[in-house]
Amino acid sequence: MEPLSVGVHSVATLAQLKTGQTIAIWGAGPVGLLCMAVAKAIGASRIIAVDINQARLDFAKNYAATDIFVPPALNPGEDRIEYSKRSAEALKKALGVEDRGPTAIDVVIEASGAEVSIQTALFVIKTGGTYVQVRWSTVCVSGSDPPSQVGLGIAEVVVPITMLLVKELNVKGSFRYGVRLVFLSS
């Protein structure tokens, strides 16, 4: 139930996806798939699933996605930002996505936590679009200096801030199914 509540919170509450809009979701794991299901239930006109695992994408296509995309491989010596730009252009070309207009991507849900996925998603989304970064799991391992992280995602990601500003994006973070204050009585 908890992963579904993450999908509802991210897609419906934070992104405020509307019927007829286009959404792209990075990560076809449980949270990404449930975000796709929520988008389908809302009536998204196009649901693009992006993942590096073809089997996950095949499942997503049969489950809720209208389109799938496998990013290209990183070239030797290629900078991550340059790779992300190239990957974004490859997605746009392969799926007929424009920067504006009816084929543009209105909403992005980034549920992979991979730095290049975050960057690529920011390059793909339309001007004025809504980007939601879904929290990913990391566990700090004690005893290491600095503490290391295990799991998906890294704590700090390089973001092309000028592009983000020029596009006037709405960028939101999603932590589980919403911020809740818990008061414990003694």
Residue pairs with C-beta under 8 A, 6 or more apart in sequence:
2 176
2 177
3 30
3 31
3 34
4 34
4 37
4 38
5 176
5 177
6 31
6 34
6 35
6 134
6 174
6 176
6 177
7 31
7 34
7 35
7 37
7 38
8 38
8 177
9 174
9 176
9 177
9 178
10 35
10 38
10 109
10 111
10 132
10 134
10 174
11 17
11 23
11 35
11 38
11 39
11 42
11 107
11 109
11 132
12 38
12 42
13 178
14 130
14 132
14 172
14 174
15 23
15 107
15 109
15 130
15 132
15 172
16 130
17 23
17 38
17 39
17 42
17 44
17 106
17 107
18 42
18 106
19 42
19 43
19 44
19 45
20 43
20 44
20 45
21 44
21 45
21 106
21 107
22 44
22 45
22 46
22 47
22 48
22 103
22 104
22 105
22 106
22 107
23 39
23 44
23 46
23 47
23 48
23 105
23 106
23 107
23 108
23 109
24 47
24 48
24 49
24 50
24 105
24 107
24 108
24 109
24 121
24 124
24 125
25 32
25 35
25 36
25 39
25 47
25 48
25 49
25 50
25 65
25 108
25 109
25 110
25 111
26 32
26 50
26 51
26 108
26 109
26 110
26 111
26 112
26 114
26 117
26 118
26 120
26 121
27 50
27 51
27 110
27 111
27 112
27 113
27 117
27 134
28 36
28 49
28 50
28 51
28 53
28 56
28 57
28 59
28 60
28 65
29 51
29 56
29 111
29 112
31 111
31 134
32 49
32 51
32 60
32 109
32 111
32 112
33 59
33 60
33 63
33 64
35 109
35 111
35 134
36 47
36 49
36 60
36 63
36 64
36 65
37 63
37 64
39 47
39 64
40 47
40 64
46 66
46 67
47 64
47 65
47 66
47 67
48 65
48 66
48 67
48 68
48 69
48 91
48 95
48 97
48 105
49 57
49 60
49 61
49 65
49 67
49 68
49 69
50 68
50 69
50 70
50 71
50 91
50 117
50 120
50 121
51 57
51 60
51 68
51 70
51 112
52 70
52 71
54 70
57 65
57 68
57 69
57 70
58 68
60 68
61 67
61 68
67 95
69 91
69 94
69 95
71 87
71 90
71 91
71 116
71 117
71 120
72 86
72 87
72 90
74 83
74 116
75 83
78 86
80 115
80 116
80 119
80 158
81 119
81 158
81 160
83 116
84 116
84 119
84 120
84 122
84 123
85 123
87 116
87 120
87 123
88 120
88 123
88 124
89 123
91 97
91 120
91 124
92 98
92 99
92 124
96 103
97 103
97 104
97 105
97 124
98 104
99 126
99 127
100 126
100 127
104 126
104 129
105 124
105 125
105 126
105 129
106 126
106 129
106 130
107 125
107 129
107 130
107 131
107 132
108 121
108 122
108 124
108 125
108 129
108 130
108 131
108 132
109 132
109 134
110 117
110 118
110 121
110 131
110 132
110 133
110 134
111 134
111 136
112 136
112 152
112 153
113 136
113 152
113 153
113 154
114 152
114 153
115 154
115 157
115 158
118 133
118 157
118 159
119 157
119 158
119 159
119 160
121 131
122 131
122 159
122 160
122 163
122 164
122 167
122 169
123 160
123 163
125 131
125 167
125 169
126 167
127 166
127 167
127 168
127 169
128 167
128 168
128 169
128 170
129 167
129 169
129 170
130 169
130 170
130 172
131 169
131 170
131 171
131 172
132 172
132 173
132 174
133 171
133 172
133 173
133 174
134 174
135 173
135 174
135 175
135 176
136 151
136 152
136 153
137 151
137 152
137 153
138 149
138 150
138 151
138 152
138 153
138 154
138 155
139 149
139 150
139 151
140 147
140 148
140 149
141 147
141 148
141 149
141 150
149 155
164 171
